């Protein structure tokens, strides 16, 4: 497809026509004026030179313009390449089919974009670095490093932003820690009723939060101060608790009236130091009062000792071992010995609390079992109605199983307790499982005695009631025939009844003679202790001792060496 002439070409052809007309008109003027040919040539030469100079000048200017544009294109290409490298961008490719002016314009636009990008990055980096520097200075940390004089990449700017984000979160965290620690320190000092003494305490109480440097050392210092104050507070609380316990013990022993207690009991609004002082003064007052009432206090302590002895199932020998209990020389030294004994029992009771509860549970169940056994041996129980015998029998069997279970648990607890505390656990001055075995042995011996007594009594009763053999018809003399038959029938039934036990008595008798489960029956099935009745308690105890796989003494509430 052919392209038509351009407007510039048309304009150039028009210019030539115009010049032809112009020169023709000049020729006419010169003809009219009568200018000779030589002068016409001179004037035409001048006109020609002027036109040629003008056109030459125009050509030079256009050529200069072309050179400048080409040079600008080269410079732009070079600068664009540098910027792309600095900004970590791909090389920019120019469309070679474009004209010089189009290429120059395209490169100029691209260069402007890259320059703006560079300025934007540098400005963003400057702001981010300033923010990061401020945060790191406040937190005493190292800023994110970007070499000076280099153009940051997008990745570096993103990493810098992330670094600032982390530092901002760290600042928030430290600020929260600072605020929390300062609040805790203020509260602790307030509770103790103490004024800040050191410079750090004063800064923690009165310092401006905005002016405190959030460095790790300051946080550690506040944490150390807070822990130190908490320890002092805990020590005050411990002292206060001890004082309260001592005062309350003395209140109880001295029978202090309630109105005298009110002054100390109303110290809940006091700071700890004030409360400690108040209770110390009360303790001092009670100590003086105690010295004036030594006998009353010792008697009160003895009541407390009796309570602990009962809880520990102390035997008479163990109670007699504490000789100051039986002294009548009421003095400070005797009071001190009683106080020490009570303190020892309190500490021991805390160690043995669970064991004593387990022993008490077994002891209670054993007493209930013995009561039911006595009822089962009572001959008058058959006169009861309403199924009470069956209920008692079920309850007795239930208790017997419970006792076996409690003994197994008790043995396990005792072994663990003795291993932990390194001392035996005694019950009424004896090892617990020995005591339990003795209880079962005494119970079996009692059952044997009762059985033998019943057999002897039964034999005596049968021998006494057996009728003497009479001659035939001796009981019918002087009696009518009908009455004689009736009497003979009665005598015969009576004789049979005397020799044959009643069926209704037979069933309860079997229930009573059911073999009773001995202690630790399940754990001693391989021994002869539970298969047959032992001949003596020593044989029963020997069998249990052989069953144990270790030489541990059954647990005790109090060390025998004490």
Rosetta blueprint (number, residue, H / E / L):
1 X L
2 X L
3 X L
4 X L
5 X L
6 X L
7 X H
8 X H
9 X H
10 X H
11 X H
12 X H
13 X H
14 X H
15 X H
16 X H
17 X H
18 X H
19 X H
20 X H
21 X H
22 X H
23 X H
24 X H
25 X H
26 X H
27 X H
28 X H
29 X H
30 X H
31 X H
32 X H
33 X H
34 X L
35 X L
36 X L
37 X H
38 X H
39 X H
40 X H
41 X H
42 X H
43 X H
44 X H
45 X H
46 X H
47 X H
48 X H
49 X H
50 X H
51 X H
52 X H
53 X H
54 X H
55 X H
56 X H
57 X H
58 X H
59 X H
60 X H
61 X H
62 X H
63 X H
64 X H
65 X H
66 X H
67 X H
68 X H
69 X H
70 X H
71 X H
72 X H
73 X H
74 X H
75 X H
76 X H
77 X H
78 X H
79 X H
80 X H
81 X H
82 X H
83 X H
84 X H
85 X H
86 X H
87 X L
88 X L
89 X L
90 X L
91 X L
92 X L
93 X L
94 X L
95 X L
96 X L
97 X L
98 X L
99 X L
100 X H
101 X H
102 X H
103 X H
104 X H
105 X H
106 X H
107 X H
108 X H
109 X H
110 X H
111 X H
112 X H
113 X H
114 X H
115 X H
116 X H
117 X H
118 X H
119 X H
120 X H
121 X H
122 X H
123 X H
124 X H
125 X H
126 X H
127 X H
128 X H
129 X H
130 X H
131 X H
132 X H
133 X H
134 X H
135 X H
136 X H
137 X H
138 X H
139 X H
140 X L
141 X L
142 X L
143 X L
144 X L
145 X L
146 X L
147 X L
148 X L
149 X L
150 X L
151 X L
152 X L
153 X L
154 X H
155 X H
156 X H
157 X H
158 X H
159 X H
160 X H
161 X H
162 X H
163 X H
164 X H
165 X H
166 X H
167 X H
168 X H
169 X H
170 X H
171 X H
172 X H
173 X H
174 X H
175 X H
176 X H
177 X H
178 X H
179 X H
180 X H
181 X H
182 X H
183 X H
184 X H
185 X H
186 X H
187 X H
188 X H
189 X H
190 X H
191 X H
192 X H
193 X L
194 X L
195 X L
196 X L
197 X L
198 X L
199 X H
200 X H
201 X H
202 X H
203 X H
204 X H
205 X H
206 X H
207 X L
208 X L
209 X H
210 X H
211 X H
212 X L
213 X L
214 X L
215 X L
216 X H
217 X H
218 X H
219 X H
220 X H
221 X H
222 X H
223 X H
224 X H
225 X H
226 X H
227 X H
228 X H
229 X H
230 X H
231 X H
232 X H
233 X H
234 X H
235 X H
236 X H
237 X H
238 X H
239 X H
240 X H
241 X H
242 X H
243 X H
244 X H
245 X H
246 X H
247 X H
248 X H
249 X H
250 X H
251 X H
252 X H
253 X H
254 X H
255 X L
256 X L
257 X L
258 X H
259 X H
260 X H
261 X H
262 X H
263 X H
264 X H
265 X H
266 X L
267 X L
268 X L
269 X L
270 X L
271 X L
272 X H
273 X H
274 X H
275 X H
276 X H
277 X H
278 X H
279 X H
280 X H
281 X H
282 X H
283 X H
284 X H
285 X H
286 X H
287 X H
288 X H
289 X H
290 X H
291 X H
292 X H
293 X L
294 X H
295 X H
296 X H
297 X H
298 X H
299 X H
300 X H
301 X H
302 X H
303 X H
304 X H
305 X H
306 X H
307 X H
308 X H
309 X H
310 X H
311 X H
312 X L
313 X L
314 X L
315 X L
316 X H
317 X H
318 X H
319 X H
320 X H
321 X L
322 X L
323 X H
324 X H
325 X H
326 X H
327 X L
328 X L
329 X L
330 X L
331 X L
332 X H
333 X H
334 X H
335 X H
336 X H
337 X H
338 X H
339 X H
340 X H
341 X H
342 X H
343 X H
344 X H
345 X H
346 X H
347 X H
348 X H
349 X H
350 X H
351 X H
352 X H
353 X H
354 X H
355 X H
356 X H
357 X H
358 X H
359 X H
360 X H
361 X H
362 X H
363 X H
364 X H
365 X H
366 X H
367 X H
368 X H
369 X H
370 X H
371 X H
372 X H
373 X H
374 X H
375 X H
376 X H
377 X L
378 X L
379 X H
380 X H
381 X H
382 X H
383 X H
384 X L
385 X L
386 X L
387 X L
388 X H
389 X H
390 X H
391 X H
392 X H
393 X H
394 X H
395 X H
396 X H
397 X H
398 X H
399 X H
400 X H
401 X H
402 X H
403 X H
404 X H
405 X H
406 X H
407 X H
408 X H
409 X H
410 X H
411 X H
412 X H
413 X H
414 X H
415 X H
416 X H
417 X H
418 X H
419 X H
420 X H
421 X H
422 X L
423 X L
424 X E
425 X E
426 X E
427 X E
428 X L
429 X L
430 X E
431 X E
432 X H
433 X H
434 X H
435 X H
436 X H
437 X H
438 X H
439 X H
440 X H
441 X H
442 X H
443 X H
444 X H
445 X H
446 X H
447 X H
448 X H
449 X H
450 X H
451 X H
452 X H
453 X H
454 X H
455 X H
456 X H
457 X H
458 X H
459 X H
460 X H
461 X H
462 X H
463 X H
464 X H
465 X H
466 X L
467 X L
468 X L
469 X L
470 X L
471 X L
472 X L
473 X L
474 X H
475 X H
476 X H
477 X L
478 X L
479 X L
480 X L
481 X H
482 X H
483 X H
484 X H
485 X H
486 X H
487 X H
488 X H
489 X H
490 X H
491 X H
492 X H
493 X H
494 X H
495 X H
496 X H
497 X H
498 X H
499 X H
500 X L
501 X L
502 X L
503 X H
504 X H
505 X H
506 X H
507 X H
508 X H
509 X H
510 X H
511 X H
512 X H
513 X L
514 X L
515 X L
516 X L
517 X L
518 X L
519 X L
520 X L
521 X L
522 X H
523 X H
524 X H
525 X L
526 X L
527 X L
528 X L
529 X L
530 X L
531 X L
532 X L
533 X L
534 X L
535 X L
536 X L
537 X H
538 X H
539 X H
540 X H
541 X H
542 X H
543 X H
544 X H
545 X H
546 X H
547 X H
548 X L
549 X L
550 X L
551 X L
552 X L
553 X L
554 X L
555 X E
556 X L
557 X L
558 X L
559 X L
560 X L
561 X L
562 X L
